[in-house]
Each structure stands twice: as structure tokens, then as C-alpha cells.
Amino acid sequence: MLPKIIDVVPKPNYVLEVLFENNEKREFSIAPYFKYTVYKPLENISFFNKVVVKYGTLVWGVDELIDFDPYTIYSDGKLI
């Protein structure tokens, strides 16, 4: 079973430090996903930095218009 995300810290260069409920921390770069239209707004660093944890994953925006699959973050993130 995939652990839920419980905390996130935005870092420079569009990297997120993500803490999972199993106490694993992973670094995940959003930059490769800018090629997809849905993630383009995250290129605005002030918007990127407003990431929050909700529903066990990461979301951006008041209306939560952008989210990210926690499986991708966990499987492709670098363990730190």
C-alpha cells in the first residue's frame, strides 16, 4: 500500500521535499512535467511555492486545479 504524503517543502529549482507517513523523505522535481499543459502554471515560482498537502497528495491553487499523483512522486522521487 502506498504511504500518504504528510508534508511538503518547496526547494529551489522546482524540487519538492516530500515526507511520507512511513517517515521516508523523497526529493521530486516538477520541472520535467512543464511540457504538459496542466503543469505549466507551476513555472511561476510563487505559485509553485504555494503547494499544500491535501487528501494524501500535493495540490496547488484555491480550487485545487493542479494535483500530482502520489505514486509518481513516491516511485520517481529520490530517497533522501
C-alpha positions in Angstrom: 0.0 0.0 0.0 1.3 3.4 -1.0 2.1 5.7 2.0 0.3 9.0 2.1 2.1 12.3 1.8 2.0 14.2 5.1 4.3 17.2 4.5 6.0 19.0 1.7 8.7 21.7 1.5 9.3 23.5 -1.8 13.0 23.8 -2.7 14.9 25.8 -5.3 14.8 24.7 -9.0 11.3 23.3 -8.7 12.2 20.5 -6.4 9.9 19.3 -3.6 11.0 17.6 -0.5 8.1 15.3 0.4 7.6 13.4 3.6 5.5 10.3 3.6 3.7 8.7 6.5 6.3 5.9 6.7 8.8 8.7 7.5 10.6 8.4 4.2 11.6 11.7 2.6 12.0 12.0 -1.2 13.0 14.8 -3.5 10.9 15.2 -6.6 11.5 17.6 -9.4 8.4 19.1 -11.1 10.5 20.7 -13.9 10.3 17.7 -16.3 6.5 17.9 -16.2 6.3 21.5 -17.5 6.0 20.1 -21.0 2.4 19.1 -20.1 -0.1 22.0 -20.3 -1.7 21.2 -16.9 1.6 21.8 -15.1 2.6 25.0 -17.0 1.3 27.3 -14.2 3.8 25.8 -11.8 6.6 27.5 -13.7 5.6 30.6 -11.8 7.8 30.1 -8.7 5.4 32.0 -6.3 2.6 29.7 -7.4 4.9 26.6 -7.2 5.8 27.5 -3.6 2.1 27.5 -2.6 2.0 23.7 -2.7 -0.1 22.1 0.1 -0.8 18.6 1.2 -4.4 17.5 0.9 -6.1 14.2 0.6 -2.7 12.5 1.0 -1.2 14.2 -2.1 0.0 17.6 -3.3 -2.3 20.3 -4.6 -1.9 23.8 -5.9 -4.5 26.6 -6.2 -7.5 27.7 -4.2 -9.7 25.4 -6.3 -7.1 22.6 -6.3 -6.9 22.7 -10.0 -3.5 21.1 -10.1 -2.5 18.0 -8.2 0.1 15.3 -8.6 -0.2 11.6 -8.4 1.4 10.4 -5.1 2.5 7.2 -6.8 4.7 9.1 -9.3 6.2 11.2 -6.5 7.0 8.1 -4.4 8.3 5.9 -7.2 10.2 8.6 -9.2 11.3 10.6 -6.2 14.9 10.3 -4.9 15.1 8.9 -1.4 16.9 11.4 0.9 
